[in-house]
Amino acid sequence: MAAPTIAQVNARVREVADHIQPLLAPHPGLARRNAHAHAWLGIKTIFGDHWRERADLATVLVFVEWLDAHPNDDYEAYDGPVRHLQADERGLLFETGD
């Protein structure tokens, strides 16, 4: 099976966000919840700001499926896999040491 692509992740996030939009509970300080923003913020929270380059996309999809099943849970409740790629898996020529 081929590794997932960013386009596949984007498409699945759109599907899940559309599905959970009516399920989101009200949140203090927000007039209306935005499921798309909720999903992307969850990905950034769990996998980091540079998730597109560093996260194993298969584990990102596992998180998106969890979000579909648990739309109102805090991101910290996610206990599924979080895998970050090593430099050689990302195709980088060298590691920065940061």
Backbone torsions as a table, in degrees:
resi	resn	phi	psi	omega
1	MET	NA	134.7	-178.7
2	ALA	-72.8	148.9	177.0
3	ALA	-66.7	144.2	179.0
4	PRO	-64.6	155.5	179.0
5	THR	-110.3	166.7	176.6
6	ILE	-58.1	-39.7	179.9
7	ALA	-61.6	-39.0	178.1
8	GLN	-67.6	-39.6	176.9
9	VAL	-63.4	-47.1	179.1
10	ASN	-57.5	-45.0	-179.1
11	ALA	-63.6	-43.2	-178.8
12	ARG	-68.6	-37.3	176.9
13	VAL	-61.6	-43.1	178.1
14	ARG	-59.8	-45.7	179.6
15	GLU	-61.3	-47.5	-178.7
16	VAL	-65.4	-44.3	-179.7
17	ALA	-61.5	-41.9	177.2
18	ASP	-62.1	-37.8	-179.6
19	HIS	-69.7	-41.4	-173.9
20	ILE	-87.1	-12.2	-177.7
21	GLN	-48.2	-51.4	-179.1
22	PRO	-73.2	-10.4	-177.7
23	LEU	-92.0	-14.2	-175.9
24	LEU	-69.6	129.5	177.5
25	ALA	-74.3	154.1	176.3
26	PRO	-57.6	151.6	-178.8
27	HIS	-129.7	133.7	-179.8
28	PRO	-56.9	135.1	177.6
29	GLY	87.6	-6.1	179.0
30	LEU	-116.5	127.9	177.5
31	ALA	-68.6	-37.3	-179.9
32	ARG	-149.7	136.7	177.9
33	ARG	-75.7	142.9	177.7
34	ASN	-114.3	106.0	-174.9
35	ALA	-64.3	-33.2	179.2
36	HIS	-66.3	-46.1	177.5
37	ALA	-63.3	-39.2	179.1
38	HIS	-59.9	-45.0	-178.7
39	ALA	-66.7	-46.5	-178.8
40	TRP	-67.1	-37.8	176.8
41	LEU	-64.1	-38.7	177.1
42	GLY	-61.3	-43.5	178.7
43	ILE	-62.1	-45.7	179.2
44	LYS	-65.0	-36.6	179.9
45	THR	-66.8	-44.1	-176.1
46	ILE	-79.3	-41.3	-171.7
47	PHE	-107.5	-7.7	177.9
48	GLY	96.8	164.5	-177.6
49	ASP	-61.1	-31.7	-176.7
50	HIS	-103.4	37.5	-175.3
51	TRP	-59.3	-33.1	-177.7
52	ARG	-60.9	-35.6	-178.9
53	GLU	-91.3	-27.7	-167.9
54	ARG	-111.7	-22.1	-175.2
55	ALA	-90.4	145.1	171.6
56	ASP	-70.6	116.0	-173.1
57	LEU	-63.0	-27.2	176.4
58	ALA	-63.1	-38.2	178.9
59	THR	-74.6	-28.3	174.1
60	VAL	-63.8	-41.9	178.3
61	LEU	-64.8	-34.5	175.7
62	VAL	-61.9	-42.7	177.2
63	PHE	-62.9	-42.3	-180.0
64	VAL	-61.7	-39.6	177.1
65	GLU	-66.1	-38.2	176.7
66	TRP	-62.3	-43.1	179.4
67	LEU	-61.7	-36.8	177.1
68	ASP	-61.9	-38.4	-179.3
69	ALA	-83.5	-20.4	-175.8
70	HIS	-134.0	61.3	-171.8
71	PRO	-63.6	-23.9	-176.6
72	ASN	-106.0	2.3	178.1
73	ASP	-76.8	152.1	173.6
74	ASP	-67.9	147.7	179.7
75	TYR	-57.4	-33.7	-178.5
76	GLU	-63.7	-18.4	178.7
77	ALA	-74.1	-15.6	179.4
78	TYR	-67.0	124.1	-179.9
79	ASP	-122.4	21.6	179.0
80	GLY	-83.4	-172.7	-176.6
81	PRO	-70.2	141.9	172.5
82	VAL	-134.1	106.3	-177.5
83	ARG	-120.0	127.4	175.4
84	HIS	-105.2	140.2	-177.9
85	LEU	-75.8	145.5	172.9
86	GLN	-75.2	162.5	-177.2
87	ALA	-55.5	-42.2	-178.1
88	ASP	-69.1	-27.2	176.7
89	GLU	-74.6	-26.0	178.6
90	ARG	-83.0	-10.8	-179.6
91	GLY	84.3	16.1	178.7
92	LEU	-76.9	151.1	179.6
93	LEU	-80.7	-24.6	-179.1
94	PHE	-156.2	160.8	174.6
95	GLU	-95.2	143.7	-177.2
96	THR	-84.2	-19.7	-179.2
97	GLY	82.5	6.1	179.1
98	ASP	-74.4	NA	NA
